[in-house]
Amino acid sequence: MRRWVPAGHERWEDALHVVGYFAVGVLLHLIVPDIALRFGDGPAPSVWAVVGLLAVAAVGHTQRRVRPVLGLAIALGVLLGMVQLSLVPLALLLVLGDLLYCAVLYASERLSWLVAGATAAVAGGAALASLLAEGGRAAVLVILNLGLVLAVPVLWGREVRLHRGQAETERDRAEQAARMAELDRAAAVAAERARMARDLHDVIAGQLSGIAIQSEAALNLPDADPAVLRRVLQSVRRDSVASLSEMRTMIGLLRADGAADADPRTAPAGLDGLGTLLESAGSTGLRVELHDARGGAAVPAAVDLAAYRIVQESLTNAAKHAPGSRVRVHLDDHDGELVIDIENDLVPGATAGGGTGTGLLGVHERVEAVGGTVAAGPDGDRWRLRAVLPVAAAAGARR
């Protein structure tokens, strides 16, 4: 249990306790001095002696939360002094009970048990002494009186302490769960943004590569045909507009403030958009052949997007590293799998495309994300990529 540190309003509450107990004790002794425990038939102590001892007890009561054991020790010293005077006022018994409660509740766990054990030993010893000296009736009266003065505050303090400890444990558990949820959320956001970054690379890198290659080809034409130039410029404009649209969509998704974008966001790319993609690749000088042997079965969105990006990255790499080559794209589906075969001729002496290798790495990550397999590399005089995407498994995972 954490060490108790009283707040400002609790200090004022303790001060009111001190003043209240002292004032009530003095008034009770002045108005009804008979309400007290008396020992023997000796002369009654002076009023000033009783008031002085009650003031000392009130000083001990100021430590009821901060140093409750010290306050209890002061009250016990006053009790012994009162016994010597053969008079124990009711106010002192109330102070003693409250300090017992505070010592059990606010002290350390070890001191709390020590106080409870000492109280039980005192009560049991007093009852046993009364039983031996005066008989069973006296022992019962001692047990009842000490039960009200000693046992009730101790048991009450232990019960409140138990409930407070349980409440602190539940609060700590809730805080830990909240921290773990926040870490999981941050990890999920980081993973999603990494995926978006790969999407952005796949889209923008392919389209900008096509723009660069088409622009270079147009600049190097010795006698440019206006129709050819117009077709090249139209392709450049189309790819530029598509790149801007994709960039705007990604920026809108990555914005931290979550504000709504005024422009409608484009739908994720898929195999249905291969026509535009192949047309753009043809504008770079590639000779693309598409053989689509699929049966028309529904493809989950994740697999559809991954397949589109695989074809796009393959065409981008072919335009970079084998310009003007022949590219064959074959699509097929059987046994719950979508198979993508892409191959292009290797161009001897072609200049390096300046790639960073992130495109092929992104292809591997996308395929693994949907549970598929991919193999890419030279195969004789060709470069070949083969990806197998499990359509049925991805659909089940989506459901």
VENURCOR-V576635 format. One record per backbone hydrogen bond with DSSP energy under -1.0 kcal/mol. CO is the residue of the C=O (numbers start at 1). NH is the residue of the N-H. E is the energy in kcal/mol with one decimal. If there is no record, write none. Layout:
# VENURCOR-V576635
CO_NH_E ; CO_NH_E
This chain:
# VENURCOR-V576635
7_11_-1.7 ; 8_12_-1.8 ; 9_13_-1.8 ; 10_14_-2.3 ; 11_15_-2.4 ; 12_16_-2.2 ; 13_17_-2.0 ; 14_18_-2.4 ; 15_19_-2.5 ; 16_20_-2.8 ; 17_21_-3.0 ; 18_22_-2.3 ; 19_23_-2.8 ; 20_24_-2.8 ; 21_25_-2.4 ; 22_26_-2.5 ; 23_27_-2.5 ; 24_28_-2.7 ; 25_29_-2.1 ; 26_30_-2.2 ; 27_31_-3.0 ; 28_32_-1.9 ; 32_35_-1.7 ; 34_36_-2.0 ; 35_90_-1.2 ; 37_88_-2.6 ; 46_50_-1.9 ; 47_51_-2.7 ; 48_52_-2.4 ; 49_53_-2.2 ; 50_54_-2.4 ; 51_55_-2.1 ; 52_56_-2.0 ; 53_57_-2.3 ; 54_58_-2.2 ; 55_59_-2.0 ; 56_60_-2.0 ; 57_61_-1.7 ; 59_62_-1.0 ; 60_63_-1.6 ; 61_64_-1.4 ; 67_71_-2.2 ; 68_72_-2.4 ; 69_73_-2.3 ; 70_74_-2.2 ; 71_75_-2.2 ; 72_76_-2.3 ; 73_77_-2.1 ; 74_78_-2.2 ; 75_79_-2.2 ; 76_80_-2.3 ; 77_81_-1.9 ; 78_82_-2.5 ; 79_83_-2.3 ; 80_84_-1.9 ; 81_85_-1.3 ; 82_87_-2.5 ; 83_86_-1.4 ; 86_39_-1.8 ; 88_37_-2.6 ; 89_93_-1.3 ; 90_94_-2.1 ; 91_95_-2.3 ; 92_96_-2.7 ; 93_97_-2.3 ; 94_98_-2.2 ; 95_99_-2.4 ; 96_100_-2.0 ; 97_101_-2.2 ; 98_102_-2.3 ; 99_103_-2.5 ; 100_104_-2.2 ; 101_105_-1.9 ; 102_106_-3.2 ; 103_107_-1.0 ; 108_112_-2.7 ; 109_113_-2.0 ; 110_114_-2.2 ; 111_115_-2.8 ; 112_116_-2.2 ; 113_117_-2.8 ; 114_118_-2.7 ; 115_119_-2.4 ; 116_120_-2.2 ; 117_121_-2.3 ; 118_122_-2.5 ; 119_123_-2.6 ; 120_124_-2.6 ; 121_125_-2.7 ; 122_126_-2.5 ; 123_127_-2.2 ; 124_128_-2.4 ; 125_129_-2.5 ; 126_130_-2.3 ; 127_131_-2.2 ; 128_132_-2.2 ; 129_133_-2.2 ; 130_134_-2.9 ; 135_139_-1.6 ; 136_140_-2.4 ; 137_141_-2.1 ; 138_142_-2.3 ; 139_143_-2.4 ; 140_144_-2.4 ; 141_145_-2.7 ; 142_146_-3.0 ; 143_147_-2.0 ; 144_148_-1.7 ; 145_149_-2.1 ; 146_150_-3.6 ; 146_151_-1.5 ; 147_152_-2.5 ; 150_154_-1.7 ; 151_155_-2.9 ; 152_156_-2.4 ; 153_157_-2.4 ; 154_158_-2.4 ; 155_159_-2.0 ; 156_160_-2.5 ; 157_161_-2.4 ; 158_162_-2.2 ; 159_163_-2.1 ; 160_164_-2.3 ; 161_165_-2.4 ; 162_166_-2.1 ; 163_167_-2.3 ; 164_168_-2.4 ; 165_169_-2.3 ; 166_170_-2.4 ; 167_171_-2.2 ; 168_172_-2.7 ; 169_173_-2.4 ; 170_174_-2.4 ; 171_175_-2.5 ; 172_176_-2.5 ; 173_177_-2.5 ; 174_178_-2.4 ; 175_179_-2.4 ; 176_180_-2.6 ; 177_181_-2.5 ; 178_182_-2.2 ; 179_183_-2.3 ; 180_184_-2.7 ; 181_185_-2.4 ; 182_186_-2.6 ; 183_187_-2.6 ; 184_188_-2.6 ; 185_189_-2.7 ; 186_190_-2.5 ; 187_191_-2.6 ; 188_192_-2.5 ; 189_193_-2.5 ; 190_194_-2.2 ; 191_195_-2.1 ; 192_196_-2.3 ; 193_197_-2.4 ; 194_198_-2.0 ; 195_199_-2.3 ; 196_200_-2.9 ; 197_201_-2.4 ; 198_202_-2.8 ; 199_203_-2.5 ; 200_204_-2.6 ; 201_205_-2.2 ; 202_206_-1.1 ; 203_207_-2.2 ; 204_208_-3.1 ; 205_209_-2.1 ; 206_210_-2.0 ; 207_211_-2.2 ; 208_212_-2.7 ; 209_213_-2.6 ; 210_214_-2.6 ; 211_215_-2.6 ; 212_216_-2.5 ; 213_217_-2.4 ; 214_218_-2.4 ; 215_219_-2.2 ; 216_220_-1.7 ; 225_229_-2.9 ; 226_230_-2.5 ; 227_231_-2.2 ; 228_232_-2.7 ; 229_233_-2.9 ; 230_234_-2.3 ; 231_235_-2.0 ; 232_236_-2.5 ; 233_237_-2.7 ; 234_238_-2.5 ; 235_239_-2.5 ; 236_240_-2.3 ; 237_241_-2.8 ; 238_242_-2.4 ; 239_243_-2.4 ; 240_244_-2.6 ; 241_245_-2.3 ; 242_246_-2.6 ; 243_247_-2.8 ; 244_248_-2.6 ; 245_249_-2.1 ; 246_250_-2.6 ; 247_251_-2.6 ; 248_252_-2.1 ; 249_253_-1.9 ; 250_254_-2.3 ; 251_255_-1.0 ; 270_273_-2.0 ; 271_274_-1.6 ; 273_277_-1.6 ; 274_278_-3.2 ; 275_279_-2.2 ; 276_280_-2.3 ; 277_281_-2.2 ; 278_282_-2.3 ; 279_283_-1.3 ; 281_284_-1.1 ; 281_286_-1.3 ; 282_285_-1.4 ; 287_327_-2.8 ; 289_329_-3.4 ; 291_331_-2.6 ; 300_304_-2.8 ; 301_305_-2.7 ; 302_306_-2.3 ; 303_307_-2.8 ; 304_308_-2.1 ; 305_309_-2.5 ; 306_310_-2.1 ; 307_311_-2.2 ; 308_312_-2.6 ; 309_313_-2.9 ; 310_314_-2.2 ; 311_315_-2.3 ; 312_316_-2.2 ; 313_317_-2.5 ; 314_318_-2.3 ; 315_319_-2.3 ; 316_320_-1.8 ; 317_321_-3.0 ; 318_322_-2.2 ; 322_325_-1.7 ; 325_287_-2.4 ; 326_345_-1.5 ; 327_289_-2.9 ; 328_343_-2.0 ; 329_291_-3.0 ; 330_341_-2.8 ; 331_293_-3.2 ; 332_339_-3.4 ; 334_337_-1.1 ; 336_391_-1.1 ; 336_392_-1.4 ; 337_334_-1.8 ; 338_389_-2.9 ; 339_332_-1.9 ; 340_387_-2.5 ; 341_330_-3.2 ; 342_385_-3.0 ; 343_328_-2.9 ; 344_383_-2.9 ; 347_350_-1.7 ; 357_361_-1.6 ; 358_362_-2.6 ; 359_363_-1.8 ; 360_364_-2.0 ; 361_365_-2.2 ; 362_366_-2.4 ; 363_367_-2.4 ; 364_368_-2.5 ; 365_369_-2.0 ; 366_370_-1.1 ; 367_372_-3.0 ; 368_371_-1.3 ; 373_388_-2.8 ; 375_386_-2.7 ; 377_384_-2.4 ; 381_346_-2.4 ; 382_379_-3.8 ; 383_344_-2.2 ; 384_377_-2.1 ; 385_342_-2.8 ; 386_375_-2.1 ; 387_340_-2.9 ; 388_373_-2.0 ; 389_338_-3.4 ; 390_394_-1.7 ; 391_395_-2.2 ; 392_396_-2.3 ; 393_397_-2.4 ; 394_398_-2.2 ; 395_399_-2.1
